[in-house]
Amino acid sequence: MCVSRALALLAVAATLAGCVTTAKPVRKGPDPMHVAMYGPHPEERFPLPAMDISRVNPKYFRQQVAYRTMEPAGTIVIDTQNRFLYLVQGDGMAMRYGIGVGKAGLEFEGAARIGRKAEWPRWTPTPSMIKREPERNLKWANGMEPGLTNPLGPRALYLYKDGKDTLFRIHGTSEPWSIGKAVSSGCIRLFNQDIIDLYGRVPSGTRVVVLQHQTPADEATPVAAASDFVPPAAI
């Protein structure tokens, strides 16, 4: 009797075991919020395609973070060492953007103001850029027309100090892989979708503080989706 019951239980166990399958791990794709954030802009003068975010470190995506600073709301703070640009919101918060830093971006430190804004700007390499990379830049000595391959991207913010152009720019990029890195040329570059976003939040005259010697930053915890942010009245 006991032997028969034991055999019956073994048969049931074997049957159940045959129904069990080993599930393959599901590969997680990009966050839908980020896919939408870096989606296409067909309404632009030069329709901007969606950006491939699959190889981007998520810490460089646009996001609202806790940020301590003495600067007032509406100020842009650029941390070149840690590759972040902050738009201060006040109350200990900021909108943070990942940046790439070119050689010219390491040659200015201190405070300035946005003296000019431009949509789909022309780009003209400086004499030092032509000298450093003549094969790449000499042909554009008289300027490059705006477009998707223009190094400044769809927007540019020009920094002035004491009424003079510092030659320091905050702009987009045709090389999204360069965000988070130090690159050979340019100033401060953002993803094209991010420079469009920043451009719409700040007016001419905005104070910009450039920091060159910050210590490594702790990872800030995202607080809200960038699409939920309402610009302060001061901006």
Secondary structure, 3 states (H helix, E strand, C coil): CHHHHHHHHHHHHHHHHHHCCCCCCCCCCCCHHHHHHCCCECCCCCCECCCCCCCCCHHHCCEEEECCCCCCCCCEEEECCCCEEEEEEECCEEEEEECEECHHHHCCCEEEEEEEEEECCCECCCHHHHHHCHHHHHHHCCCECCCCCCCCCCEEEEEEECCEEEEEEEECCCCHHHCCCECCCCCEECCHHHHHHHHHHCCCCCEEEEECCCCCCCCCCEEECHHHCCCCCCC
